[in-house]
Amino acid sequence: MKTFSEKKAPSVPHKKLSAKERFERKELSKKKRQNRLLERVKREFEQVEREKAEASAVISVPTIAEGEAASTLSIAVPGSILDNAQSQELRTYLAGQIARAACIFQVDEIIVFDDRGCINQATDKMGTVDTAQGSTSARRCCVQLARILQYLECPQYLRKFFFPMHNDLKYCGLISPLDSQHHLRQASEFEFREGVVTNKPTKKERSAFVNVGLLNDVLVDGQLEPGLRVTVKMPSGVDLKSKKIRGKVVSPTLPRQETGIYWGYNVRIANSLSEVFTKSSYKGGYDLTVGTSDTGRNVREIEPNSLKFQHALVVFGGVLGLEPALENDVKLNVDNVELLFDHYVNTVPRQGSRTVRTEEAILISLAALGEKLEPTNHPKEFKHFDAIPQSQDTGIQQYAFNEKKKSKKHSKEVSETSIEAASTSDDMSRFD
Protein backbone atom coordinates (compact mmCIF):
# COMPACT_ATOMS: atom_id res chain seq x y z
CA MET A 1 0.00 0.00 0.00
CA LYS A 2 1.43 3.37 -1.03
CA THR A 3 1.85 6.07 1.56
CA PHE A 4 0.76 9.62 1.09
CA SER A 5 4.30 10.77 0.22
CA GLU A 6 4.58 8.15 -2.48
CA LYS A 7 1.44 9.25 -4.27
CA LYS A 8 2.07 10.83 -7.68
CA ALA A 9 1.46 14.55 -7.88
CA PRO A 10 -1.32 15.53 -10.21
CA SER A 11 -0.09 16.70 -13.65
CA VAL A 12 -0.63 20.31 -14.63
CA PRO A 13 -1.97 20.64 -18.14
CA HIS A 14 0.26 22.69 -20.54
CA LYS A 15 -1.13 26.01 -21.48
CA LYS A 16 -1.63 26.27 -25.17
CA LEU A 17 0.28 29.28 -26.56
CA SER A 18 -1.31 31.59 -28.95
CA ALA A 19 0.23 32.34 -32.33
CA LYS A 20 1.35 35.76 -31.07
CA GLU A 21 3.11 34.31 -28.02
CA ARG A 22 4.84 31.65 -30.13
CA PHE A 23 6.09 34.37 -32.51
CA GLU A 24 7.37 36.51 -29.61
CA ARG A 25 9.20 33.57 -28.04
CA LYS A 26 10.76 32.65 -31.37
CA GLU A 27 11.94 36.23 -31.91
CA LEU A 28 13.39 36.34 -28.39
CA SER A 29 15.44 33.19 -28.90
CA LYS A 30 16.60 34.50 -32.27
CA LYS A 31 17.74 37.75 -30.66
CA LYS A 32 19.66 35.84 -27.99
CA ARG A 33 21.50 33.84 -30.65
CA GLN A 34 22.41 37.04 -32.48
CA ASN A 35 23.72 38.63 -29.26
CA ARG A 36 25.86 35.59 -28.52
CA LEU A 37 27.28 35.70 -32.05
CA LEU A 38 28.05 39.44 -31.76
CA GLU A 39 29.80 38.92 -28.43
CA ARG A 40 31.97 36.17 -29.91
CA VAL A 41 32.91 38.32 -32.92
CA LYS A 42 33.69 41.22 -30.59
CA ARG A 43 36.00 39.06 -28.45
CA GLU A 44 37.82 37.75 -31.52
CA PHE A 45 38.25 41.29 -32.88
CA GLU A 46 39.68 42.53 -29.54
CA GLN A 47 42.11 39.61 -29.47
CA VAL A 48 43.36 40.42 -32.97
CA GLU A 49 43.79 44.10 -32.05
CA ARG A 50 45.77 43.16 -28.91
CA GLU A 51 48.08 40.91 -30.90
CA LYS A 52 48.66 43.66 -33.47
CA ALA A 53 49.46 46.18 -30.74
CA GLU A 54 51.88 43.80 -29.03
CA ALA A 55 53.64 42.98 -32.30
CA SER A 56 54.01 46.64 -33.26
CA ALA A 57 55.27 47.52 -29.77
CA VAL A 58 58.17 45.10 -30.17
CA ILE A 59 58.98 45.50 -33.83
CA SER A 60 59.16 49.29 -33.57
CA VAL A 61 61.71 49.42 -30.74
CA PRO A 62 61.35 52.75 -28.91
CA THR A 63 63.97 55.24 -30.01
CA ILE A 64 65.21 58.39 -28.35
CA ALA A 65 64.88 61.76 -29.99
CA GLU A 66 68.14 63.24 -31.27
CA GLY A 67 67.83 66.29 -29.03
CA GLU A 68 67.32 64.12 -25.92
CA ALA A 69 69.95 61.43 -26.55
CA ALA A 70 73.21 61.61 -24.63
CA SER A 71 76.19 62.90 -26.60
CA THR A 72 78.47 60.22 -28.04
CA LEU A 73 82.23 59.81 -28.42
CA SER A 74 83.73 57.81 -31.30
CA ILE A 75 87.33 56.90 -32.07
CA ALA A 76 88.81 55.74 -35.39
CA VAL A 77 91.81 53.38 -35.38
CA PRO A 78 93.70 51.99 -38.42
CA GLY A 79 93.66 48.21 -38.70
CA SER A 80 97.24 48.21 -40.05
CA ILE A 81 98.63 48.57 -36.52
CA LEU A 82 98.12 44.81 -36.10
CA ASP A 83 100.53 44.17 -38.97
CA ASN A 84 103.24 45.89 -36.92
CA ALA A 85 102.92 43.23 -34.20
CA GLN A 86 105.33 40.31 -34.51
CA SER A 87 103.08 37.43 -33.43
CA GLN A 88 99.45 36.42 -33.10
CA GLU A 89 99.66 36.76 -29.32
CA LEU A 90 100.94 40.34 -29.56
CA ARG A 91 98.27 41.26 -32.10
CA THR A 92 95.59 39.97 -29.77
CA TYR A 93 97.03 41.79 -26.78
CA LEU A 94 97.26 45.02 -28.80
CA ALA A 95 93.57 44.80 -29.66
CA GLY A 96 92.82 44.22 -25.98
CA GLN A 97 94.65 47.43 -25.03
CA ILE A 98 92.49 49.42 -27.45
CA ALA A 99 89.32 47.85 -26.06
CA ARG A 100 90.39 48.60 -22.49
CA ALA A 101 91.08 52.25 -23.32
CA ALA A 102 87.68 52.60 -25.03
CA CYS A 103 85.91 51.10 -22.03
CA ILE A 104 87.77 53.23 -19.47
CA PHE A 105 86.86 56.48 -21.26
CA GLN A 106 83.32 55.30 -22.15
CA VAL A 107 83.71 55.38 -25.92
CA ASP A 108 80.44 54.69 -27.76
CA GLU A 109 81.86 53.64 -31.14
CA ILE A 110 85.14 52.25 -32.45
CA ILE A 111 85.76 52.61 -36.18
CA VAL A 112 88.42 50.34 -37.67
CA PHE A 113 89.52 51.95 -40.93
CA ASP A 114 91.86 50.81 -43.69
CA ASP A 115 94.63 53.41 -44.05
CA ARG A 116 95.98 51.63 -47.15
CA GLY A 117 92.81 52.37 -49.13
CA CYS A 118 91.05 50.35 -51.79
CA ILE A 119 94.05 50.46 -54.15
CA ASN A 120 95.82 47.53 -52.51
CA GLN A 121 92.71 45.53 -51.62
CA ALA A 122 92.81 43.63 -54.91
CA THR A 123 96.12 42.01 -53.98
CA ASP A 124 95.91 41.82 -50.18
CA LYS A 125 94.16 39.05 -48.28
CA MET A 126 90.56 39.96 -47.41
CA GLY A 127 88.18 38.81 -44.71
CA THR A 128 84.56 39.23 -43.67
CA VAL A 129 83.01 40.16 -40.33
CA ASP A 130 79.44 40.92 -39.20
CA THR A 131 78.83 44.40 -37.81
CA ALA A 132 75.78 46.54 -37.10
CA GLN A 133 75.87 47.59 -40.77
CA GLY A 134 75.75 43.96 -41.92
CA SER A 135 78.40 41.64 -43.28
CA THR A 136 81.47 43.74 -44.18
CA SER A 137 84.46 42.74 -46.30
CA ALA A 138 87.82 44.36 -45.49
CA ARG A 139 91.51 43.69 -45.20
CA ARG A 140 92.50 40.83 -42.89
CA CYS A 141 94.08 43.08 -40.25
CA CYS A 142 90.94 45.25 -40.05
CA VAL A 143 88.67 42.23 -39.77
CA GLN A 144 90.79 40.65 -37.03
CA LEU A 145 90.88 43.86 -34.98
CA ALA A 146 87.13 44.36 -35.35
CA ARG A 147 86.36 40.75 -34.36
CA ILE A 148 88.47 40.90 -31.20
CA LEU A 149 86.93 44.25 -30.21
CA GLN A 150 83.44 42.79 -30.68
CA TYR A 151 84.33 39.70 -28.67
CA LEU A 152 85.61 41.71 -25.71
CA GLU A 153 82.58 44.02 -25.67
CA CYS A 154 80.11 41.12 -25.61
CA PRO A 155 79.03 39.96 -22.10
CA GLN A 156 80.67 36.65 -21.20
CA TYR A 157 77.45 34.62 -21.03
CA LEU A 158 76.59 35.58 -24.63
CA ARG A 159 79.94 34.94 -26.33
CA LYS A 160 79.27 31.28 -27.08
CA PHE A 161 76.19 32.27 -29.10
CA PHE A 162 77.84 34.95 -31.26
CA PHE A 163 81.48 33.89 -31.50
CA PRO A 164 82.21 30.33 -32.63
CA MET A 165 85.74 28.96 -32.55
CA HIS A 166 87.93 31.19 -34.72
CA ASN A 167 91.66 31.58 -35.22
CA ASP A 168 91.42 35.35 -34.59
CA LEU A 169 90.13 34.65 -31.06
CA LYS A 170 92.62 31.91 -30.26
CA TYR A 171 94.63 33.96 -27.75
CA CYS A 172 91.88 36.10 -26.26
CA GLY A 173 92.53 34.42 -22.93
CA LEU A 174 95.70 36.52 -22.69
CA ILE A 175 93.73 39.76 -22.70
CA SER A 176 92.73 41.58 -19.55
CA PRO A 177 88.90 41.53 -19.32
CA LEU A 178 87.04 44.77 -19.92
CA ASP A 179 84.97 44.34 -16.76
CA SER A 180 82.50 46.80 -18.28
CA GLN A 181 79.47 47.94 -16.33
CA HIS A 182 77.09 46.09 -18.67
CA HIS A 183 78.89 42.76 -18.11
CA LEU A 184 76.47 41.64 -15.41
CA ARG A 185 76.73 38.62 -13.16
CA GLN A 186 73.89 36.19 -12.55
CA ALA A 187 73.11 37.80 -9.18
CA SER A 188 73.23 41.40 -10.47
CA GLU A 189 69.84 43.02 -9.86
CA PHE A 190 70.02 45.65 -12.59
CA GLU A 191 66.91 46.54 -14.60
CA PHE A 192 68.56 46.19 -18.04
CA ARG A 193 70.31 43.15 -19.48
CA GLU A 194 71.79 42.07 -22.81
CA GLY A 195 70.41 38.82 -24.16
CA VAL A 196 70.03 36.51 -27.14
CA VAL A 197 66.72 35.31 -28.57
CA THR A 198 66.40 31.53 -28.25
CA ASN A 199 64.42 29.05 -30.36
CA LYS A 200 62.58 27.73 -27.31
CA PRO A 201 58.87 27.30 -28.14
CA THR A 202 56.32 29.51 -26.38
CA LYS A 203 52.65 29.04 -25.61
CA LYS A 204 51.82 32.46 -27.01
CA GLU A 205 52.25 32.87 -30.75
CA ARG A 206 53.81 36.35 -30.86
CA SER A 207 56.37 36.00 -28.08
CA ALA A 208 59.90 34.69 -27.56
CA PHE A 209 62.27 33.59 -24.84
CA VAL A 210 65.50 35.55 -24.34
CA ASN A 211 68.60 34.27 -22.54
CA VAL A 212 69.83 37.18 -20.39
CA GLY A 213 72.30 35.26 -18.23
CA LEU A 214 69.88 34.19 -15.49
CA LEU A 215 68.86 30.72 -14.33
CA ASN A 216 65.74 30.90 -16.52
CA ASP A 217 64.98 32.64 -19.82
CA VAL A 218 62.90 35.82 -19.91
CA LEU A 219 59.66 35.94 -21.93
CA VAL A 220 59.21 39.01 -24.17
CA ASP A 221 56.38 39.99 -26.48
CA GLY A 222 56.87 39.98 -30.24
CA GLN A 223 57.99 37.53 -32.88
CA LEU A 224 61.81 37.79 -32.92
CA GLU A 225 64.35 35.89 -34.95
CA PRO A 226 66.38 33.33 -32.93
CA GLY A 227 70.03 34.31 -32.48
CA LEU A 228 69.31 38.05 -32.39
CA ARG A 229 71.07 40.12 -29.72
CA VAL A 230 68.62 42.39 -27.88
CA THR A 231 68.50 44.67 -24.85
CA VAL A 232 65.83 43.67 -22.34
CA LYS A 233 64.29 45.80 -19.61
CA MET A 234 63.40 43.74 -16.55
CA PRO A 235 60.43 44.43 -14.26
CA SER A 236 61.37 46.29 -11.08
CA GLY A 237 61.76 44.15 -7.97
CA VAL A 238 61.63 40.86 -9.88
CA ASP A 239 62.97 37.65 -8.35
CA LEU A 240 65.93 36.68 -10.54
CA LYS A 241 65.38 32.98 -9.76
CA SER A 242 61.75 33.04 -10.88
CA LYS A 243 60.70 30.85 -13.80
CA LYS A 244 58.14 33.37 -15.04
CA ILE A 245 59.88 36.66 -15.77
CA ARG A 246 58.38 38.93 -18.41
CA GLY A 247 60.66 41.55 -19.95
CA LYS A 248 60.49 44.17 -22.67
CA VAL A 249 62.80 44.63 -25.66
CA VAL A 250 64.13 48.21 -25.73
CA SER A 251 66.65 50.30 -27.65
CA PRO A 252 70.34 49.69 -26.73
CA THR A 253 70.67 53.41 -26.00
CA LEU A 254 67.90 53.39 -23.38
CA PRO A 255 69.98 52.04 -20.44
CA ARG A 256 72.40 54.95 -20.61
CA GLN A 257 69.61 57.42 -21.28
CA GLU A 258 67.64 56.39 -18.19
CA THR A 259 70.37 55.42 -15.72
CA GLY A 260 73.67 56.84 -17.04
CA ILE A 261 75.34 53.41 -17.14
CA TYR A 262 78.03 52.78 -19.75
CA TRP A 263 76.54 50.19 -22.12
CA GLY A 264 79.57 49.27 -24.24
CA TYR A 265 80.65 50.32 -27.72
CA ASN A 266 79.69 49.49 -31.30
CA VAL A 267 82.27 48.43 -33.90
CA ARG A 268 82.21 49.73 -37.47
CA ILE A 269 84.59 49.04 -40.38
CA ALA A 270 85.56 51.70 -42.94
CA ASN A 271 87.48 50.66 -46.05
CA SER A 272 89.11 54.09 -46.39
CA LEU A 273 89.65 57.28 -44.42
CA SER A 274 86.81 59.04 -46.23
CA GLU A 275 84.32 56.35 -45.16
CA VAL A 276 85.07 57.21 -41.55
CA PHE A 277 83.23 60.49 -42.13
CA THR A 278 80.74 59.64 -44.88
CA LYS A 279 79.29 56.43 -43.40
CA SER A 280 78.61 57.68 -39.90
CA SER A 281 76.24 55.70 -37.68
CA TYR A 282 74.58 58.92 -36.51
CA LYS A 283 72.09 61.05 -38.36
CA GLY A 284 73.83 64.19 -39.58
CA GLY A 285 77.31 62.73 -39.04
CA TYR A 286 79.89 63.99 -36.56
CA ASP A 287 79.66 67.65 -35.55
CA LEU A 288 83.15 67.62 -34.02
CA THR A 289 86.17 65.91 -35.61
CA VAL A 290 89.62 65.81 -34.01
CA GLY A 291 92.77 64.49 -35.66
CA THR A 292 95.86 63.53 -33.64
CA SER A 293 99.43 64.08 -34.83
CA ASP A 294 102.79 65.24 -33.50
CA THR A 295 102.59 68.09 -36.02
CA GLY A 296 99.26 69.36 -34.67
CA ARG A 297 98.41 72.16 -32.28
CA ASN A 298 99.46 71.79 -28.67
CA VAL A 299 96.48 70.37 -26.81
CA ARG A 300 97.32 72.54 -23.78
CA GLU A 301 96.50 75.65 -25.79
CA ILE A 302 92.86 74.60 -26.13
CA GLU A 303 90.54 76.14 -23.54
CA PRO A 304 88.78 73.72 -21.18
CA ASN A 305 85.20 72.80 -22.15
CA SER A 306 85.56 74.69 -25.43
CA LEU A 307 84.99 71.72 -27.78
CA LYS A 308 81.19 71.40 -27.74
CA PHE A 309 79.67 68.40 -29.51
CA GLN A 310 76.74 66.05 -29.86
CA HIS A 311 78.69 63.38 -31.77
CA ALA A 312 82.47 63.70 -31.48
CA LEU A 313 85.07 61.76 -33.49
CA VAL A 314 88.76 61.39 -32.60
CA VAL A 315 90.93 59.85 -35.35
CA PHE A 316 94.30 58.18 -34.72
CA GLY A 317 96.96 57.35 -37.26
CA GLY A 318 99.05 54.25 -37.79
CA VAL A 319 102.81 53.73 -37.69
CA LEU A 320 103.43 56.62 -40.13
CA GLY A 321 100.54 58.80 -38.96
CA LEU A 322 97.46 59.90 -40.90
CA GLU A 323 99.31 61.08 -44.01
CA PRO A 324 99.46 57.61 -45.70
CA ALA A 325 95.71 57.21 -45.19
CA LEU A 326 95.13 60.47 -47.08
CA GLU A 327 97.47 59.50 -49.91
CA ASN A 328 95.81 56.10 -50.40
CA ASP A 329 92.26 57.50 -50.45
CA VAL A 330 91.23 58.31 -54.04
CA LYS A 331 88.07 60.14 -52.93
CA LEU A 332 89.85 62.82 -50.92
CA ASN A 333 91.17 65.76 -52.95
CA VAL A 334 92.96 67.72 -50.21
CA ASP A 335 96.71 68.17 -49.95
CA ASN A 336 96.95 68.49 -46.18
CA VAL A 337 95.38 65.97 -43.83
CA GLU A 338 94.84 68.75 -41.28
CA LEU A 339 92.07 70.20 -43.49
CA LEU A 340 89.90 67.12 -42.85
CA PHE A 341 89.38 67.94 -39.17
CA ASP A 342 87.91 70.70 -37.08
CA HIS A 343 90.90 70.42 -34.76
CA TYR A 344 94.30 68.88 -35.41
CA VAL A 345 96.10 68.44 -32.09
CA ASN A 346 99.28 67.09 -30.57
CA THR A 347 98.32 65.39 -27.32
CA VAL A 348 101.94 64.57 -26.34
CA PRO A 349 103.75 67.85 -27.00
CA ARG A 350 106.94 66.94 -25.10
CA GLN A 351 107.47 63.26 -25.81
CA GLY A 352 110.71 61.58 -24.83
CA SER A 353 110.34 58.74 -27.32
CA ARG A 354 110.66 59.38 -31.05
CA THR A 355 107.35 57.54 -31.60
CA VAL A 356 104.13 57.14 -29.67
CA ARG A 357 102.38 53.88 -30.42
CA THR A 358 98.71 54.04 -31.40
CA GLU A 359 97.49 52.14 -28.34
CA GLU A 360 99.45 54.57 -26.16
CA ALA A 361 98.15 57.57 -28.09
CA ILE A 362 94.55 56.50 -27.48
CA LEU A 363 94.98 56.49 -23.72
CA ILE A 364 96.98 59.73 -23.64
CA SER A 365 94.70 61.60 -26.07
CA LEU A 366 91.42 60.63 -24.44
CA ALA A 367 92.81 61.67 -21.07
CA ALA A 368 94.13 64.99 -22.44
CA LEU A 369 90.93 65.78 -24.34
CA GLY A 370 88.68 64.89 -21.43
CA GLU A 371 88.65 68.39 -19.93
CA LYS A 372 88.48 70.03 -23.37
CA LEU A 373 85.34 68.25 -24.59
CA GLU A 374 81.93 69.59 -23.61
CA PRO A 375 78.97 67.33 -24.48
CA THR A 376 75.73 69.00 -25.52
CA ASN A 377 73.72 66.42 -23.57
CA HIS A 378 75.57 65.01 -20.57
CA PRO A 379 74.56 61.46 -19.64
CA LYS A 380 72.96 61.02 -16.26
CA GLU A 381 75.22 60.38 -13.30
CA PHE A 382 75.20 56.66 -12.64
CA LYS A 383 74.34 55.90 -9.02
CA HIS A 384 73.24 52.25 -9.06
CA PHE A 385 76.64 50.76 -8.27
CA ASP A 386 75.08 48.33 -5.81
CA ALA A 387 73.23 46.64 -8.72
CA ILE A 388 76.28 45.92 -10.90
CA PRO A 389 79.46 43.87 -10.26
CA GLN A 390 82.21 45.60 -8.30
CA SER A 391 85.95 44.97 -8.16
CA GLN A 392 85.55 42.32 -5.44
CA ASP A 393 83.37 40.30 -7.85
CA THR A 394 86.01 39.98 -10.58
CA GLY A 395 87.92 37.06 -9.16
CA ILE A 396 89.87 38.62 -6.29
CA GLN A 397 87.33 37.58 -3.69
CA GLN A 398 87.03 34.10 -5.18
CA TYR A 399 90.81 33.77 -5.23
CA ALA A 400 90.98 34.75 -1.55
CA PHE A 401 88.20 32.27 -0.74
CA ASN A 402 90.04 29.45 -2.54
CA GLU A 403 93.28 30.30 -0.74
CA LYS A 404 91.50 30.34 2.61
CA LYS A 405 89.84 27.02 1.82
CA LYS A 406 93.17 25.54 0.74
CA SER A 407 94.94 26.71 3.92
CA LYS A 408 92.10 25.36 6.07
CA LYS A 409 92.32 22.01 4.32
CA HIS A 410 96.10 22.00 4.76
CA SER A 411 95.82 22.76 8.50
CA LYS A 412 93.23 19.98 8.86
CA GLU A 413 95.57 17.49 7.16
CA VAL A 414 98.43 18.59 9.42
CA SER A 415 96.31 18.18 12.55
CA GLU A 416 95.15 14.72 11.42
CA THR A 417 98.79 13.73 10.77
CA SER A 418 99.87 14.94 14.20
CA ILE A 419 97.01 13.05 15.89
CA GLU A 420 97.92 9.91 13.99
CA ALA A 421 101.56 10.32 14.95
CA ALA A 422 100.59 10.85 18.56
CA SER A 423 98.40 7.74 18.58
CA THR A 424 101.23 5.77 16.98
CA SER A 425 103.67 6.90 19.63
CA ASP A 426 101.20 5.87 22.33
CA ASP A 427 100.90 2.47 20.75
CA MET A 428 104.68 2.05 20.54
CA SER A 429 105.05 2.94 24.22
CA ARG A 430 103.67 -0.44 25.10
CA PHE A 431 106.85 -2.04 23.80
CA ASP A 432 109.17 0.10 25.92
Disulfide bonds with the S-S distance in Angstrom:
none
